[in-house]
Amino acid sequence: INSGSMNIAALVGGSIQIAGGGPVSIEARLRGMKLLILANPLPFLATNLITYPEIKSVSELKGKVGGISRFGSSTDQGFRYLFRKAGLSVERDLKLLQLGGDASRLAALQVNKVQYTFLGAAATEQARAIGLRVLATAQQMGIPFPWTSVVVDEPWLGANREMAYRYVKVLTEAIWFMKRNRTESERIIAKYMRLNDPKLVTMEYNFNTALFPDLPAPTLEGVRLILENFGGENPEAARRDPREFVDSSIIDRLRHEQFVEGLKQ
């Protein structure tokens, strides 16, 4: 399943029990679906902002066309936040096209179908090579954001808490494996991202390991940002408590057990 919104749709439909999602899970709960975020392995806006060379600030994106994966996705919500922060109108100034993954968005940039997008590390290097501008990296932006979330259905969690605990525990261990085992991790990245260029594989490894937290705790700041994004269309959303959208009990248990400290030894 190649997008967060499709993952959440599968979760709501009962096809899967644990989903990888982003802001769309928050939107789903606002609409009455009983979804909860258990963990955020990538709790930042984990992408780079790519534009045409003549564009030198977010304010210059006004009226231009941007590329996102899908409406409601992390890329969509990321641009909504950046436009709000720059004092632009999301309703009037933000124009977006749904294009799918990095490769499709980069191709659209090359033919001027869009003038800006978000890209991961490997696609960013390809964008640089053809003269596009990296307006801001994920590290430069440093925005708390539920880019990748572990999401479950609340009733399922009540009946399967131990299974959910084991899932988040293994996820945490995988983060530590990745940080400590570059060679094997790069082999896995190359396989599943279908990258043949060792330089691009290394860039993806460095990009992600720099952003992964030691313990993938839910980001309340990131949830608040998304609720504020929705506040333009739904004022009630901006007044909701971010804690309604997360369940931190599993992360709290791992913290109490000093699980990460054990991995460090």
C-alpha positions as CSV (number, residue, x, y, z in Angstrom):
1,I,0.0,0.0,0.0
2,N,1.9,3.0,-1.3
3,S,0.3,6.0,0.5
4,G,-0.7,6.9,4.0
5,S,-4.3,7.7,2.9
6,M,-4.7,4.3,1.3
7,N,-3.3,2.7,4.4
8,I,-5.8,4.4,6.6
9,A,-8.6,3.5,4.2
10,A,-7.5,-0.2,4.5
11,L,-7.4,0.2,8.3
12,V,-10.9,1.7,8.5
13,G,-12.2,-1.0,6.2
14,G,-10.8,-3.8,8.3
15,S,-8.3,-5.1,5.8
16,I,-5.4,-4.4,8.1
17,Q,-5.1,-3.9,11.8
18,I,-2.0,-1.6,12.1
19,A,-1.4,1.1,9.5
20,G,1.4,3.5,8.6
21,G,-0.2,6.8,8.2
22,G,0.2,10.5,8.7
23,P,-2.2,13.5,9.0
24,V,-5.0,11.5,7.3
25,S,-5.5,9.5,10.6
26,I,-6.1,12.8,12.4
27,E,-8.6,13.8,9.8
28,A,-10.3,10.5,10.1
29,R,-10.7,10.8,13.9
30,L,-12.1,14.3,13.4
31,R,-14.8,12.7,11.2
32,G,-15.7,10.3,14.0
33,M,-13.5,7.3,13.2
34,K,-11.9,5.8,16.3
35,L,-8.2,5.9,15.2
36,L,-5.3,6.5,17.5
37,I,-1.6,7.2,16.9
38,L,0.7,4.9,18.9
39,A,4.1,6.1,17.7
40,N,5.8,8.5,15.3
41,P,9.0,7.0,13.9
42,L,9.4,10.2,11.8
43,P,8.0,13.0,14.0
44,F,9.2,15.8,11.6
45,L,8.3,17.1,8.2
46,A,10.7,14.5,6.8
47,T,11.2,15.8,3.3
48,N,12.9,18.4,1.3
49,L,11.3,21.4,-0.5
50,I,12.2,21.5,-4.2
51,T,11.5,24.4,-6.5
52,Y,12.6,26.1,-9.7
53,P,15.9,28.0,-9.4
54,E,14.3,31.4,-9.6
55,I,12.1,30.8,-6.5
56,K,13.9,31.9,-3.4
57,S,11.2,31.9,-0.7
58,V,7.9,30.1,0.2
59,S,6.1,33.4,-0.4
60,E,7.1,33.2,-4.0
61,L,5.1,29.9,-4.4
62,K,1.9,31.9,-4.3
63,G,-0.2,31.1,-7.3
64,K,2.2,28.5,-8.7
65,V,1.3,24.8,-8.9
66,G,2.7,22.2,-6.5
67,G,2.9,18.5,-6.6
68,I,1.8,16.2,-3.8
69,S,1.2,12.5,-3.4
70,R,-2.5,12.6,-2.5
71,F,-4.9,15.1,-0.9
72,G,-4.9,14.7,2.9
73,S,-1.3,13.2,2.8
74,S,1.7,14.4,4.6
75,T,2.9,16.3,1.5
76,D,-0.5,18.1,1.3
77,Q,-0.6,19.0,5.0
78,G,3.1,20.1,4.9
79,F,2.3,22.7,2.2
80,R,-0.8,23.9,4.0
81,Y,1.4,24.6,7.1
82,L,4.2,26.3,5.1
83,F,1.7,28.5,3.3
84,R,0.0,29.5,6.6
85,K,3.4,30.2,8.2
86,A,4.3,32.4,5.3
87,G,1.1,34.4,5.7
88,L,-0.4,33.1,2.4
89,S,-4.0,32.0,2.0
90,V,-4.4,28.2,1.7
91,E,-7.7,28.7,0.0
92,R,-6.6,31.3,-2.6
93,D,-2.9,30.9,-3.0
94,L,-2.3,27.1,-2.7
95,K,-2.7,25.1,-5.9
96,L,-1.8,21.4,-5.8
97,L,-1.9,18.4,-8.1
98,Q,-2.1,14.8,-6.9
99,L,0.8,13.0,-8.6
100,G,1.9,10.0,-6.5
101,G,5.4,9.2,-5.4
102,D,8.7,11.0,-5.6
103,A,9.5,9.8,-9.2
104,S,6.2,11.1,-10.5
105,R,6.5,14.4,-8.8
106,L,10.1,14.9,-10.0
107,A,9.0,14.1,-13.6
108,A,6.2,16.7,-13.3
109,L,8.8,19.3,-12.2
110,Q,11.0,18.5,-15.2
111,V,8.2,19.3,-17.7
112,N,6.9,22.4,-15.7
113,K,3.6,20.7,-14.9
114,V,4.4,21.8,-11.3
115,Q,6.8,24.3,-10.0
116,Y,7.4,22.9,-6.5
117,T,7.1,19.7,-4.5
118,F,8.5,17.7,-1.6
119,L,11.1,15.0,-2.3
120,G,13.0,12.5,-0.3
121,A,16.8,12.3,-0.3
122,A,17.5,10.2,-3.4
123,A,15.0,12.2,-5.6
124,T,16.4,15.5,-4.1
125,E,19.9,14.5,-5.4
126,Q,18.4,13.8,-8.8
127,A,16.7,17.2,-8.7
128,R,19.9,18.9,-7.9
129,A,21.6,17.2,-10.8
130,I,19.2,18.8,-13.3
131,G,19.5,22.3,-11.8
132,L,16.5,22.5,-9.5
133,R,16.7,24.4,-6.2
134,V,16.6,22.8,-2.8
135,L,14.7,25.6,-1.1
136,A,14.8,24.0,2.3
137,T,15.9,20.6,3.7
138,A,14.0,18.7,6.4
139,Q,16.7,19.5,8.9
140,Q,16.6,23.3,8.0
141,M,12.8,23.3,8.4
142,G,12.8,21.3,11.6
143,I,9.0,21.2,11.8
144,P,7.4,18.8,14.3
145,F,5.0,16.8,12.2
146,P,3.4,13.3,12.2
147,W,5.1,12.4,8.9
148,T,4.9,8.7,9.6
149,S,2.6,7.4,12.3
150,V,1.7,3.9,13.6
151,V,-2.1,4.0,13.7
152,V,-4.6,1.5,15.0
153,D,-8.4,1.3,15.6
154,E,-9.2,2.1,19.2
155,P,-11.5,-0.9,19.8
156,W,-8.9,-3.2,18.3
157,L,-6.2,-1.8,20.6
158,G,-8.4,-2.5,23.6
159,A,-8.6,-6.1,22.7
160,N,-5.0,-6.5,21.3
161,R,-2.8,-4.2,23.4
162,E,0.0,-6.8,23.9
163,M,0.2,-7.3,20.1
164,A,0.4,-3.5,19.6
165,Y,3.1,-3.3,22.3
166,R,5.2,-6.0,20.5
167,Y,4.8,-4.1,17.2
168,V,6.0,-0.8,18.6
169,K,8.8,-2.6,20.5
170,V,10.0,-4.2,17.3
171,L,9.8,-0.9,15.4
172,T,11.9,0.7,18.1
173,E,14.5,-2.1,17.8
174,A,14.5,-1.7,14.0
175,I,15.3,2.0,14.3
176,W,18.3,1.0,16.5
177,F,19.3,-1.7,14.1
178,M,19.3,0.8,11.2
179,K,21.4,3.3,13.1
180,R,24.0,0.7,14.1
181,N,24.2,-1.5,11.0
182,R,24.8,0.8,8.0
183,T,25.8,-1.9,5.5
184,E,22.8,-4.2,6.0
185,S,20.5,-1.2,6.3
186,E,21.7,0.2,3.0
187,R,21.2,-3.2,1.3
188,I,17.6,-3.2,2.6
189,I,17.0,0.4,1.4
190,A,18.4,-0.4,-2.0
191,K,16.1,-3.4,-2.3
192,Y,12.8,-1.9,-1.3
193,M,13.4,1.6,-2.7
194,R,14.7,0.0,-5.9
195,L,17.8,2.1,-6.0
196,N,20.9,1.0,-7.9
197,D,23.2,3.9,-7.3
198,P,25.2,3.4,-4.0
199,K,25.4,7.2,-3.6
200,L,21.7,7.6,-3.5
201,V,21.3,4.7,-1.2
202,T,23.8,6.3,1.2
203,M,22.0,9.6,1.0
204,E,18.7,7.9,1.9
205,Y,20.3,6.2,4.9
206,N,21.9,9.4,6.2
207,F,18.7,11.4,5.7
208,N,16.5,9.0,7.6
209,T,18.9,8.0,10.4
210,A,19.4,11.7,11.2
211,L,15.6,12.1,11.7
212,F,14.7,8.9,13.5
213,P,14.3,9.5,17.2
214,D,15.7,7.0,19.7
215,L,12.1,6.3,20.9
216,P,9.3,6.9,18.4
217,A,7.0,8.8,20.8
218,P,3.8,10.4,19.4
219,T,4.4,14.1,18.6
220,L,1.7,16.2,20.2
221,E,3.2,19.3,18.7
222,G,2.8,17.7,15.3
223,V,-0.8,16.7,15.9
224,R,-1.5,20.3,17.1
225,L,-0.1,21.6,13.8
226,I,-2.4,19.4,11.8
227,L,-5.4,20.4,13.8
228,E,-4.6,24.0,13.2
229,N,-4.3,23.2,9.4
230,F,-7.8,21.8,9.5
231,G,-9.0,24.8,11.6
232,G,-9.5,26.9,8.4
233,E,-12.3,24.7,7.2
234,N,-13.3,23.3,10.6
235,P,-12.8,25.8,13.4
236,E,-13.7,23.1,15.9
237,A,-10.6,21.1,14.9
238,A,-8.2,23.9,16.1
239,R,-9.9,23.7,19.5
240,R,-9.4,20.0,20.0
241,D,-6.9,18.6,22.4
242,P,-4.0,16.8,20.6
243,R,-4.0,14.2,23.3
244,E,-7.4,12.9,22.0
245,F,-5.6,11.6,18.9
246,V,-2.8,9.6,20.5
247,D,-2.3,6.7,22.9
248,S,1.1,7.1,24.5
249,S,0.7,4.2,26.9
250,I,2.9,1.8,24.9
251,I,5.7,4.3,24.5
252,D,5.4,5.0,28.2
253,R,5.7,1.3,29.0
254,L,8.9,1.0,26.8
255,R,10.3,4.1,28.6
256,H,9.5,2.6,32.0
257,E,11.1,-0.6,31.0
258,Q,14.2,1.3,29.8
259,F,14.0,-0.6,26.6
260,V,16.1,1.9,24.6
261,E,18.8,2.0,27.3
262,G,19.0,-1.8,26.9
263,L,19.5,-1.4,23.2
264,K,22.4,1.0,23.8
265,Q,24.4,-1.5,25.7
